[in-house]
Amino acid sequence: MAQTVPARQTVQNMTEGSPVSLILRFALPIFISQVFQQLYSTADAFIVGKYLGTNAFAAVSSSGTLIMLLTSLFIGTAMGAGVAISKYFGAGDYENVSRAVHTNLAFGIVSGTLLTLIGVFLTPTFLVWMNTDAQVMPQAVEYFRYYFLGVLATVLYNMCTSILNALGDSRRPLHYLIISSLVNIALDLLFIGAFRWGVWSAAVATVLSQGTSCVLCLIHLLKKGEVYTVTPRNIRFHSAMLSEIIRYGLPSGVQNCVIGLANVIVQSQINSFGMLAMAAYGAHCKIEGFAFLPITSFTMACTTFVGQNLGAKQYDRAKRGARFCIIIAVVMAELIGLCYYIWASQLISLFDSTPGVVALGMQQARTVALFYCLLAFSHSIAAVCRGAGRAVVPMMIMLSVWCVIRIIYIMLVVHFIGEIGYIYWAYPLTWAISSTIYLIYYLRSDWVHGFER
């Protein structure tokens, strides 16, 4: 494969210049992108709730945990490509950057096709396992099946975004998401508000809008003369690069699956408390998704910054950038959590003003919101580990704490106490445990030499 030339206007070399300035400029477009990404599911849930009622709202709002579980392994593994691309770009090895790009897209095509088959044929089985309320089941099956018919576009978009972000380009994904999010909202209003079609049309709107962002991303990646230029005939698995991507990315994929599995188990236990509990949990998850976007933006920026600088062997610079990301993420998370704690009732009511839904949503919000600093700290250290090629560390911590300990706690609570409020405490308790372990690892390990071992 011919070596491509580095793009000078569409990528960002994060090995030179002020770390704080670079991270802020990189994180801001990611934050705005994440806001519009969240609008996909939130617009569906909000419009469905307003026009089709609580049953339909519960069907859509319960989708997040199952979708995350099914897509997280493949999308998480794509992070491995991002780490490899960051490392090789920082080292100036553009030939390997190109190999990683094409291997990543090949992986996306295969995994997206597999996800389509799994989602379409096994949706009813998954929903039964999750104790989905019988009143909600028919609409939930409709929504999930139509969503997974177009999941290939979602997977490919995430693959393309990981490529651009790894090269320091967070602006184009923002532009594409703004367009696709506006398409999504317009189609929701047309299909549900005007035509009064069923809950399935919300999934169709999401699929069409995600397809729009995917096409725009692919058109950009086909641009000639860039370090990331995609040549369709070169989209295939390069064995050595695939091995590296899996080594860096599979732990992240497993980690995301672990979180997804734990959330599905939590969702299934909450589902057993009835439709109001389902709707309240769904509304809380939508709000929390927005609330945590600034922190997610800085953790993504942290992974790219650390990866590029460790690839260039600038160890002290990587440490300075990591410290800045950790501190700002923790402070922002606590401020956001305080705001959510204060205005929980008003925020929950935006999605469903049913008194029972608002009461349960407030109970969960005021249980977890003031502990968002712990969640931010755990995610920040995990981002540092991924950028340093040590993705297996957060995988093991999430597996043992956010999955095993959380599930054991919830099962004990449901069996011996049977009150939903105690289920909500599973989150801050496991955040505290994981943060303690991460702190010890960050202070005592030699993570800066992760690529060299």
C-alpha positions as CSV (number, residue, x, y, z in Angstrom):
1,M,0.0,0.0,0.0
2,A,1.4,3.4,-0.9
3,Q,2.1,5.8,1.8
4,T,-0.2,8.7,2.0
5,V,0.7,12.3,2.8
6,P,-0.4,13.8,6.0
7,A,-3.4,16.1,5.9
8,R,-2.6,19.6,7.2
9,Q,-6.1,21.2,7.4
10,T,-8.4,18.4,8.4
11,V,-6.4,16.7,11.2
12,Q,-4.8,18.0,14.4
13,N,-1.3,17.1,15.6
14,M,-1.7,17.1,19.4
15,T,2.0,16.6,20.1
16,E,2.8,20.3,19.6
17,G,1.3,23.4,21.2
18,S,-0.4,24.1,24.5
19,P,-2.0,20.9,25.9
20,V,-4.9,22.8,27.6
21,S,-5.7,24.8,24.4
22,L,-5.5,21.7,22.2
23,I,-7.7,19.6,24.5
24,L,-10.3,22.4,24.8
25,R,-10.5,23.0,21.1
26,F,-10.8,19.3,20.5
27,A,-13.3,18.6,23.2
28,L,-15.8,21.4,22.4
29,P,-16.8,20.0,19.0
30,I,-17.0,16.5,20.5
31,F,-19.3,17.9,23.2
32,I,-21.6,19.6,20.7
33,S,-21.5,16.4,18.6
34,Q,-22.5,14.3,21.6
35,V,-25.4,16.7,22.3
36,F,-26.8,16.1,18.9
37,Q,-26.1,12.3,19.1
38,Q,-28.2,12.2,22.3
39,L,-30.9,14.0,20.4
40,Y,-31.4,10.9,18.3
41,S,-32.9,8.9,21.1
42,T,-34.2,11.8,23.2
43,A,-36.2,13.3,20.3
44,D,-37.8,9.8,19.8
45,A,-38.7,9.4,23.4
46,F,-39.9,13.0,23.9
47,I,-42.1,13.1,20.8
48,V,-43.4,9.6,21.3
49,G,-44.3,10.4,24.9
50,K,-46.2,13.5,23.9
51,Y,-48.1,12.0,21.0
52,L,-48.4,8.3,21.7
53,G,-48.6,8.1,25.5
54,T,-46.8,6.4,28.4
55,N,-46.9,2.9,27.0
56,A,-45.1,4.0,23.8
57,F,-42.7,6.2,25.8
58,A,-41.8,3.3,28.0
59,A,-41.2,1.1,24.9
60,V,-38.8,3.7,23.4
61,S,-37.1,4.8,26.6
62,S,-36.2,1.3,27.6
63,S,-34.3,0.8,24.3
64,G,-31.1,2.5,25.4
65,T,-29.7,-0.3,27.6
66,L,-30.4,-3.1,25.2
67,I,-29.1,-1.2,22.2
68,M,-25.9,-0.4,24.2
69,L,-25.5,-4.0,25.1
70,L,-25.8,-5.3,21.5
71,T,-23.7,-2.6,19.9
72,S,-21.1,-1.9,22.6
73,L,-18.8,-4.8,21.8
74,F,-18.3,-3.8,18.2
75,I,-18.3,-0.1,18.7
76,G,-16.0,-0.4,21.7
77,T,-13.6,-2.5,19.7
78,A,-13.4,0.3,17.1
79,M,-11.8,2.3,19.9
80,G,-8.8,0.1,19.4
81,A,-8.5,1.4,15.8
82,G,-8.6,4.9,17.2
83,V,-5.8,4.2,19.7
84,A,-3.7,2.6,16.9
85,I,-4.4,5.5,14.6
86,S,-3.4,8.0,17.3
87,K,-0.2,6.2,18.0
88,Y,0.9,5.9,14.4
89,F,-0.1,9.4,13.6
90,G,1.8,10.8,16.5
91,A,4.8,8.8,15.4
92,G,4.5,10.0,11.7
93,D,3.8,6.4,10.4
94,Y,1.2,7.3,7.8
95,E,1.3,3.9,6.1
96,N,0.1,2.1,9.2
97,V,-2.5,4.9,9.8
98,S,-4.0,3.9,6.4
99,R,-3.9,0.2,7.2
100,A,-5.7,0.9,10.5
101,V,-8.4,3.0,8.7
102,H,-9.2,0.3,6.1
103,T,-9.1,-2.5,8.6
104,N,-11.5,-0.6,10.9
105,L,-14.0,-0.1,8.1
106,A,-13.9,-3.8,7.1
107,F,-14.5,-4.6,10.8
108,G,-17.5,-2.2,10.8
109,I,-19.1,-3.8,7.7
110,V,-18.9,-7.3,9.1
111,S,-20.0,-6.4,12.7
112,G,-22.8,-4.2,11.4
113,T,-24.2,-7.0,9.3
114,L,-24.0,-9.4,12.2
115,L,-25.7,-7.0,14.5
116,T,-28.6,-6.6,12.0
117,L,-29.3,-10.3,12.1
118,I,-29.0,-10.6,15.9
119,G,-31.2,-7.6,16.5
120,V,-34.0,-8.4,14.0
121,F,-34.4,-12.1,14.9
122,L,-33.6,-12.1,18.7
123,T,-35.3,-8.9,19.8
124,P,-38.4,-10.7,21.4
125,T,-36.2,-13.1,23.3
126,F,-34.0,-10.2,24.7
127,L,-37.1,-8.3,25.8
128,V,-38.6,-11.3,27.6
129,W,-35.3,-11.8,29.4
130,M,-35.5,-8.1,30.5
131,N,-39.0,-8.7,32.1
132,T,-40.5,-6.1,29.8
133,D,-44.1,-5.3,30.8
134,A,-46.7,-7.1,28.7
135,Q,-48.4,-3.8,27.9
136,V,-45.2,-2.4,26.4
137,M,-43.9,-5.6,24.7
138,P,-45.6,-5.2,21.2
139,Q,-44.4,-1.6,20.7
140,A,-41.0,-2.4,22.1
141,V,-40.5,-5.3,19.6
142,E,-41.6,-2.9,16.7
143,Y,-39.2,-0.2,17.7
144,F,-36.2,-2.5,18.2
145,R,-36.7,-4.4,15.0
146,Y,-36.9,-1.4,12.8
147,Y,-33.9,0.2,14.6
148,F,-31.7,-2.9,14.0
149,L,-32.7,-3.0,10.3
150,G,-30.5,0.1,9.9
151,V,-27.9,-0.6,12.6
152,L,-25.1,-1.0,9.9
153,A,-25.2,2.7,9.3
154,T,-24.9,3.4,13.1
155,V,-21.8,1.1,13.4
156,L,-20.1,2.5,10.3
157,Y,-20.7,6.1,11.5
158,N,-19.0,5.2,14.8
159,M,-16.1,3.7,12.9
160,C,-15.7,6.8,10.8
161,T,-15.9,9.0,13.8
162,S,-13.3,7.0,15.7
163,I,-11.0,7.5,12.7
164,L,-11.4,11.3,12.5
165,N,-11.3,11.8,16.2
166,A,-8.0,9.8,16.5
167,L,-6.5,12.2,13.9
168,G,-7.6,15.2,15.9
169,D,-10.5,16.1,13.7
170,S,-13.6,16.6,15.9
171,R,-15.3,19.3,13.8
172,R,-16.5,17.3,10.8
173,P,-18.3,14.7,12.9
174,L,-20.0,17.6,14.6
175,H,-21.2,19.1,11.2
176,Y,-22.6,15.7,10.1
177,L,-24.4,15.1,13.4
178,I,-26.0,18.5,13.3
179,I,-27.5,17.7,9.9
180,S,-28.6,14.2,10.8
181,S,-30.1,15.2,14.2
182,L,-32.2,17.9,12.5
183,V,-33.3,15.3,9.9
184,N,-34.2,13.0,12.8
185,I,-36.3,15.5,14.6
186,A,-38.1,16.6,11.4
187,L,-38.9,13.0,10.5
188,D,-40.2,12.3,14.1
189,L,-42.5,15.3,13.9
190,L,-43.7,14.3,10.4
191,F,-44.2,10.6,11.1
192,I,-45.6,10.8,14.6
193,G,-46.9,14.3,15.0
194,A,-48.4,14.7,11.6
195,F,-49.1,11.2,10.2
196,R,-49.8,9.7,13.7
197,W,-47.9,6.5,12.7
198,G,-46.9,4.1,15.5
199,V,-43.8,3.8,17.6
200,W,-42.0,1.9,14.7
201,S,-41.8,5.2,12.8
202,A,-39.6,6.7,15.5
203,A,-37.1,3.9,14.8
204,V,-37.4,4.5,11.0
205,A,-36.7,8.2,11.6
206,T,-33.6,7.4,13.6
207,V,-32.3,4.9,11.0
208,L,-32.7,7.4,8.1
209,S,-31.0,10.2,10.0
210,Q,-28.1,7.9,11.1
211,G,-27.8,6.8,7.5
212,T,-27.4,10.5,6.5
213,S,-24.5,11.0,8.9
214,C,-22.9,7.8,7.8
215,V,-23.0,8.7,4.1
216,L,-21.6,12.2,4.8
217,C,-18.7,10.7,6.8
218,L,-17.9,8.2,4.1
219,I,-17.9,10.9,1.4
220,H,-15.4,12.9,3.4
221,L,-13.1,9.8,4.0
222,L,-13.0,9.2,0.2
223,K,-11.4,12.5,-0.3
224,K,-8.1,12.1,-2.1
225,G,-4.7,13.0,-0.8
226,E,-5.4,12.9,3.0
227,V,-3.7,10.7,5.6
228,Y,-7.1,9.0,6.1
229,T,-8.1,8.6,2.5
230,V,-10.2,5.5,2.0
231,T,-9.8,3.5,-1.2
232,P,-12.7,1.0,-1.5
233,R,-10.6,-1.8,-2.9
234,N,-8.3,-1.6,0.1
235,I,-11.1,-2.1,2.6
236,R,-10.1,-5.5,4.0
237,F,-8.6,-7.1,7.1
238,H,-4.8,-6.5,7.4
239,S,-4.0,-9.4,9.7
240,A,-1.2,-7.6,11.8
241,M,-3.3,-4.5,12.1
242,L,-6.4,-6.4,13.0
243,S,-4.5,-8.1,15.7
244,E,-3.3,-4.8,17.1
245,I,-6.8,-3.2,16.9
246,I,-8.3,-6.2,18.7
247,R,-5.5,-6.0,21.4
248,Y,-6.2,-2.3,22.0
249,G,-10.0,-2.3,21.4
250,L,-11.4,-5.7,22.5
251,P,-11.0,-4.8,26.2
252,S,-12.9,-1.6,25.6
253,G,-15.6,-3.5,23.7
254,V,-15.8,-6.0,26.6
255,Q,-15.8,-3.1,29.0
256,N,-18.7,-1.5,27.2
257,C,-20.5,-4.9,27.1
258,V,-20.0,-5.3,30.8
259,I,-21.5,-1.9,31.5
260,G,-24.3,-2.7,29.1
261,L,-25.0,-6.0,30.7
262,A,-25.1,-4.5,34.1
263,N,-27.5,-1.8,32.9
264,V,-29.7,-4.4,31.2
265,I,-29.9,-6.3,34.5
266,V,-30.7,-3.1,36.4
267,Q,-33.4,-2.3,33.7
268,S,-34.9,-5.8,34.0
269,Q,-35.2,-5.5,37.8
270,I,-36.7,-2.0,37.4
271,N,-39.1,-3.4,34.8
272,S,-40.5,-5.8,37.4
273,F,-41.8,-2.8,39.3
274,G,-44.2,-1.9,36.4
275,M,-44.7,0.6,33.6
276,L,-44.3,3.8,35.8
277,A,-40.9,2.6,37.0
278,M,-39.9,1.8,33.4
279,A,-40.9,5.3,32.2
280,A,-39.2,7.0,35.2
281,Y,-35.9,5.1,34.6
282,G,-36.1,5.9,30.9
283,A,-36.6,9.6,31.6
284,H,-33.7,9.6,34.1
285,C,-31.4,7.9,31.6
286,K,-32.2,10.4,28.9
287,I,-31.4,13.3,31.2
288,E,-28.3,11.7,32.6
289,G,-27.2,11.1,29.0
290,F,-27.2,14.8,28.4
291,A,-25.8,15.7,31.8
292,F,-22.7,13.6,31.3
293,L,-21.9,14.7,27.7
294,P,-19.3,17.3,28.8
295,I,-17.4,14.7,30.7
296,T,-17.5,12.2,27.9
297,S,-16.1,14.9,25.6
298,F,-13.1,15.4,27.8
299,T,-12.5,11.7,28.2
300,M,-12.5,11.2,24.4
301,A,-10.1,14.1,24.0
302,C,-7.9,12.6,26.7
303,T,-7.6,9.3,24.9
304,T,-6.6,10.9,21.6
305,F,-4.2,13.3,23.3
306,V,-2.5,10.6,25.4
307,G,-2.3,8.2,22.4
308,Q,-0.7,10.7,20.1
309,N,1.8,11.9,22.6
310,L,2.8,8.5,23.9
311,G,3.2,7.5,20.2
312,A,5.6,10.4,19.9
313,K,7.3,9.4,23.2
314,Q,6.4,12.7,24.9
315,Y,5.7,11.2,28.3
316,D,5.6,14.3,30.4
317,R,3.4,16.0,28.0
318,A,1.0,13.1,28.1
319,K,0.9,13.3,31.9
320,R,0.1,17.0,31.9
321,G,-2.8,16.5,29.4
322,A,-4.1,13.6,31.4
323,R,-4.1,15.6,34.7
324,F,-6.0,18.5,33.1
325,C,-8.6,16.2,31.6
326,I,-9.2,14.4,34.9
327,I,-9.5,17.6,37.0
328,I,-11.9,19.4,34.6
329,A,-14.0,16.3,34.1
330,V,-14.5,15.8,37.9
331,V,-15.3,19.4,38.6
332,M,-17.7,19.7,35.7
333,A,-19.5,16.4,36.7
334,E,-20.1,17.7,40.3
335,L,-21.5,21.0,39.1
336,I,-23.8,19.2,36.6
337,G,-24.9,16.8,39.3
338,L,-25.8,19.6,41.7
339,C,-27.9,21.3,39.0
340,Y,-29.7,18.0,38.3
341,Y,-30.3,17.4,42.0
342,I,-32.0,20.8,42.3
343,W,-34.1,20.7,39.1
344,A,-34.8,17.0,39.0
345,S,-38.6,17.3,39.1
346,Q,-38.8,19.9,36.3
347,L,-36.4,17.8,34.1
348,I,-38.3,14.5,34.6
349,S,-41.6,16.3,33.8
350,L,-40.3,17.3,30.4
351,F,-40.6,13.6,29.3
352,D,-43.6,12.4,31.3
353,S,-45.6,14.5,33.8
354,T,-47.4,11.6,35.3
355,P,-47.0,12.1,39.1
356,G,-45.8,8.5,39.7
357,V,-43.2,8.8,37.0
358,V,-41.9,12.1,38.3
359,A,-41.7,10.9,41.8
360,L,-39.7,7.8,40.9
361,G,-37.5,9.8,38.5
362,M,-36.7,12.3,41.3
363,Q,-35.9,9.6,43.7
364,Q,-33.3,8.1,41.4
365,A,-31.9,11.5,40.4
366,R,-31.4,12.6,44.0
367,T,-29.8,9.3,44.9
368,V,-27.1,9.5,42.2
369,A,-26.6,13.1,41.0
370,L,-24.2,14.3,43.8
371,F,-21.9,11.3,43.1
372,Y,-21.3,12.1,39.4
373,C,-17.7,13.3,40.4
374,L,-16.9,9.6,41.1
375,L,-18.3,8.5,37.8
376,A,-16.3,11.2,36.0
377,F,-13.1,10.2,37.7
378,S,-13.5,6.5,36.8
379,H,-14.2,7.3,33.2
380,S,-11.2,9.7,33.0
381,I,-8.7,7.2,34.3
382,A,-10.2,4.6,31.9
383,A,-9.7,7.1,29.0
384,V,-6.0,7.5,30.0
385,C,-5.6,3.7,30.1
386,R,-7.1,3.3,26.6
387,G,-4.9,6.1,25.2
388,A,-1.9,4.4,26.7
389,G,-2.8,1.0,25.2
390,R,-3.7,-0.4,28.6
391,A,-7.4,-1.0,27.8
392,V,-7.4,-4.3,29.7
393,V,-7.1,-2.4,33.0
394,P,-10.5,-0.6,32.8
395,M,-12.0,-3.8,31.4
396,M,-11.1,-5.8,34.5
397,I,-12.2,-3.0,36.8
398,M,-15.5,-2.7,35.1
399,L,-16.0,-6.4,34.9
400,S,-15.4,-6.9,38.6
401,V,-17.0,-3.8,40.0
402,W,-19.6,-2.4,37.6
403,C,-20.8,-5.8,36.7
404,V,-20.2,-8.5,39.3
405,I,-20.4,-6.4,42.5
406,R,-23.3,-4.3,41.1
407,I,-25.3,-7.4,40.0
408,I,-24.7,-9.2,43.3
409,Y,-25.8,-6.1,45.2
410,I,-29.0,-5.7,43.1
411,M,-30.0,-9.3,43.4
412,L,-29.6,-9.2,47.2
413,V,-31.6,-6.0,47.5
414,V,-34.4,-7.3,45.3
415,H,-34.5,-10.6,47.2
416,F,-34.3,-9.3,50.8
417,I,-35.7,-5.8,50.6
418,G,-37.7,-5.4,47.5
419,E,-37.7,-1.6,47.4
420,I,-36.8,0.2,44.2
421,G,-34.9,3.0,46.0
422,Y,-32.2,0.6,47.1
423,I,-31.6,-0.4,43.5
424,Y,-30.7,3.1,42.6
425,W,-27.8,3.0,45.2
426,A,-26.1,0.4,43.1
427,Y,-24.6,3.1,41.0
428,P,-22.9,5.4,43.5
429,L,-21.6,2.5,45.5
430,T,-19.9,0.9,42.6
431,W,-18.6,4.2,41.3
432,A,-16.9,4.8,44.6
433,I,-15.2,1.4,44.6
434,S,-14.0,1.7,41.0
435,S,-12.7,5.2,41.6
436,T,-10.6,4.0,44.6
437,I,-9.0,1.2,42.5
438,Y,-8.4,3.6,39.5
439,L,-6.7,6.2,41.8
440,I,-4.3,3.5,43.1
441,Y,-3.5,2.3,39.6
442,Y,-3.0,5.8,38.2
443,L,-0.6,6.8,41.0
444,R,1.4,3.6,41.2
445,S,1.6,2.2,37.7
446,D,3.9,3.0,34.8
447,W,1.1,3.6,32.4
448,V,3.1,6.0,30.2
449,H,5.1,3.1,28.7
450,G,2.0,1.1,27.9
451,F,2.8,0.9,24.1
452,E,6.2,-0.4,24.8
453,R,5.3,-3.5,26.8
